[in-house]
């Protein structure tokens, strides 16, 4: 057994990194032979709250999708709770369900109602009966202020609410780590305020998750809304993944690296 494997086998849950990447190269989701981010060295501990900043086309969505196990890295090692990723095997589905993913556009099924979209992971991954699912879905609908849209289809409710349904569906299986791709993009101010508050609650511990703090990782083109909220920041620029750390480190960073993400002149 190697020294690395020995250290992993003796690590306690509190010491074990939730996410650990070593020399990872990320491919584009649309063309996985094309690298968009290179030499990623990144460690995320349980309960952390990360924002990854980057302009359009910087590869932040591709990095998030790879982190979400939708594709493998081109090179390097990625471990989730100490286990190699990506996870495609049915036998390891339980580990995969510790990770939730919220897409920018919600990725909802338009032929299903809002309630049915939220119920999908409970039906297919938790193997619950309809009688067991209904009260679980109702709790989620009420917690996310979606009850009035329960019987509507996604096309009838607009983008603000569609994105919220995407969050509701991801929370249904009670993940320990939640990835969110550009959660504030395209939202009006009222919904932006709601999202910032809800993510704060999830980070601290929400009743939907038995008050267990959720590890959050999200992408953004504007870092300003996350000041005083997120606790760790990283930036993507020119295929490079730069871990900055706290907001104070963001403000102290090279001006060229962060200027456009702070919308300053």
C-alpha positions in Angstrom: 0.0 0.0 0.0 1.4 3.4 -0.9 1.8 6.2 1.6 -1.1 8.1 0.0 -3.4 5.1 0.3 -2.3 4.5 3.9 -3.0 8.1 4.8 -6.5 7.8 3.2 -7.3 4.6 4.9 -6.5 6.0 8.4 -8.1 9.4 7.8 -11.1 10.2 9.9 -14.3 11.6 8.2 -13.5 15.1 9.5 -10.0 14.9 7.9 -11.0 13.4 4.6 -11.5 15.9 1.9 -14.9 16.0 0.2 -13.3 16.9 -3.1 -9.6 16.5 -4.0 -8.1 17.2 -7.4 -4.5 16.7 -8.4 -3.1 17.9 -11.7 -6.5 17.7 -13.3 -7.2 18.8 -16.9 -10.8 19.5 -17.7 -12.3 18.9 -21.2 -15.2 20.8 -22.8 -18.5 19.1 -22.2 -19.3 19.4 -25.9 -15.9 18.2 -27.0 -14.1 16.3 -24.3 -10.9 16.1 -26.3 -10.5 19.9 -26.0 -9.0 21.1 -22.7 -10.5 24.2 -21.2 -8.9 24.2 -17.7 -5.5 22.7 -16.9 -3.4 21.8 -13.9 -6.1 22.0 -11.3 -5.0 21.4 -7.7 -7.9 21.8 -5.4 -9.1 20.5 -2.1 -12.6 21.1 -0.6 -13.4 20.2 3.0 -16.9 19.4 4.3 -19.0 22.5 5.1 -17.1 24.9 2.9 -18.8 27.5 0.7 -16.9 28.1 -2.6 -17.5 30.5 -5.5 -15.6 29.9 -8.7 -15.5 33.1 -10.8 -14.9 33.2 -14.5 -16.1 35.1 -17.6 -18.2 33.4 -20.2 -16.2 30.7 -22.0 -13.6 30.4 -19.2 -14.6 26.8 -18.6 -16.3 27.2 -15.2 -19.4 25.2 -16.3 -17.2 22.4 -17.7 -15.2 22.2 -14.5 -18.5 22.0 -12.5 -19.9 19.3 -14.8 -16.7 17.3 -14.4 -16.9 17.8 -10.6 -20.5 16.5 -10.8 -19.3 13.3 -12.5 -20.9 13.9 -15.9 -17.5 13.3 -17.5 -14.0 12.2 -16.6 -11.0 14.5 -16.5 -8.7 14.4 -19.5 -5.8 13.7 -17.1 -5.1 13.9 -13.3 -6.8 12.4 -10.3 -10.2 13.5 -8.9 -11.5 11.9 -5.6 -14.8 12.4 -3.9 -14.9 11.4 -0.3 -11.7 9.6 -1.0 -13.1 7.5 -3.9 -12.0 7.9 -7.5 -14.4 9.8 -9.8 -16.3 9.8 -12.1 -18.9 7.4 -10.8 -20.9 5.7 -13.5 -21.3 2.2 -12.0 -24.6 1.3 -10.6 -23.0 -0.4 -7.6 -21.5 3.0 -6.5 -24.7 5.0 -6.9 -25.0 5.6 -3.2 -21.8 7.6 -3.2 -22.8 9.5 -6.3 -26.1 10.6 -4.6 -24.0 12.4 -1.9 -23.5 14.9 -4.7 -26.2 17.2 -6.1 -26.1 19.3 -9.2 -28.2 22.3 -10.2 -27.9 23.3 -13.8 -28.1 26.9 -15.1 -31.3 26.3 -17.0 -32.8 23.9 -14.6 -32.7 20.9 -17.0 -36.4 20.1 -16.2 -38.7 17.7 -18.0 -41.3 19.9 -19.7 -43.9 17.1 -20.0 -43.9 16.7 -16.2 -45.3 19.0 -13.5 -43.2 20.8 -11.0 -44.1 18.2 -8.4 -43.3 15.3 -10.7 -39.9 16.8 -11.6 -39.0 17.1 -7.9 -40.2 13.5 -7.3 -38.1 12.0 -10.1 -34.9 11.3 -8.1 -36.9 9.9 -5.2 -38.7 7.5 -7.6 -35.6 6.3 -9.4 -32.8 6.5 -6.8 -34.6 6.1 -3.5 -37.1 3.6 -4.7 -39.9 5.1 -2.6 -43.6 4.5 -3.1 -46.0 7.3 -4.1 -47.3 7.5 -0.6 -43.8 8.0 0.7 -42.9 10.5 -2.0 -45.8 12.9 -1.7 -45.1 14.2 1.8 -41.4 14.6 1.0 -42.2 16.6 -2.2 -44.7 18.7 -0.3 -42.1 19.7 2.3 -39.7 20.8 -0.4 -42.4 22.7 -2.3 -43.3 24.7 0.9 -39.7 25.3 1.9 -38.8 26.7 -1.5 -42.1 28.7 -1.9 -43.1 26.5 -4.9 -46.4 25.1 -3.7 -48.6 27.3 -5.9 -46.7 26.0 -9.0 -46.9 22.3 -8.0 -49.3 21.3 -10.8 -47.8 23.6 -13.4 -45.4 22.5 -16.1 -41.9 24.2 -16.3 -42.8 26.0 -19.5 -45.7 27.8 -17.7 -43.7 29.3 -14.9 -40.7 31.2 -16.3 -37.0 31.1 -15.7 -37.0 32.6 -12.2 -39.1 29.7 -10.9 -37.6 27.0 -13.2 -34.2 27.5 -11.6 -35.8 27.2 -8.2 -37.4 23.9 -9.2 -33.9 22.7 -10.3 -32.7 23.4 -6.8 -35.7 21.6 -5.3 -35.0 18.5 -7.3 -31.4 18.4 -6.3 -32.3 18.8 -2.6 -34.8 15.9 -2.8 -32.2 13.2 -2.2 -30.5 15.2 0.6 -27.0 15.5 -0.8 -24.0 16.4 1.3 -22.3 18.5 -1.5 -24.3 20.8 -3.9 -22.9 22.2 -7.1 -24.7 25.1 -8.7 -24.0 26.5 -12.1 -24.5 30.3 -12.3 -27.5 30.2 -9.9 -28.1 34.0 -10.1 -27.8 34.4 -13.9 -31.0 35.7 -15.5 -32.9 36.3 -12.2 -34.7 39.4 -11.2 -33.7 41.2 -7.9 -36.4 39.5 -5.8 -35.3 36.1 -6.8 -31.6 37.0 -6.4 -32.3 38.0 -2.8 -34.2 34.7 -2.2 -31.3 32.6 -3.6 -28.7 34.4 -1.5 -30.7 33.8 1.6 -31.5 30.2 0.8 -27.9 29.3 0.1 -26.9 31.0 3.4 -29.4 28.7 5.2 -28.2 25.6 3.3 -24.6 26.4 4.2 -25.4 26.8 7.9 -27.9 23.9 8.0 -31.5 23.8 6.7 -34.4 21.8 8.2 -34.8 20.0 4.8 -31.4 18.4 5.4 -32.0 17.8 9.2 -30.0 21.0 9.9 -26.8 19.5 8.5 -24.5 22.1 6.9 -24.3 21.6 3.1 -21.0 21.9 1.3 -21.6 24.5 -1.5 -19.7 25.1 -4.8 -21.1 27.5 -7.3 -20.0 29.4 -10.4 -20.4 33.1 -11.1 -19.4 35.8 -13.6 -19.7 38.5 -10.9 -18.2 37.9 -7.5 -19.7 41.0 -5.8 -23.0 39.3 -4.6 -21.0 36.7 -2.7 -19.0 39.1 -0.5 -19.8 38.3 3.1 -21.5 35.0 2.1 -19.2 32.6 0.4 -16.1 31.8 2.4 -13.7 30.5 -0.3 -13.1 31.9 -3.8 -11.3 30.7 -6.9 -10.9 32.2 -10.4 -10.7 30.7 -13.9 -8.6 32.7 -16.4 -6.7 31.6 -19.5 -7.2 27.9 -18.6 -5.7 28.4 -15.2 -7.6 27.6 -11.9 -6.4 30.0 -9.2 -7.4 29.4 -5.6 -7.6 32.7 -3.9 -9.2 31.9 -0.5 -11.1 34.4 1.5 -12.7 37.6 0.2 -9.8 39.6 1.6 -7.6 37.5 -0.7 -9.9 38.4 -3.6 -9.5 42.1 -2.9 -5.7 41.7 -2.6 -5.4 39.6 -5.8 -3.7 40.8 -9.0 -6.0 43.5 -10.5 -5.9 41.9 -13.9 -7.0 38.5 -12.5 -10.2 39.7 -10.7 -11.1 43.2 -12.1 -13.7 42.0 -14.6 -15.3 39.7 -12.0 -15.7 42.6 -9.7 -17.1 44.8 -12.5 -14.7 47.6 -11.6 -13.0 50.0 -13.9 
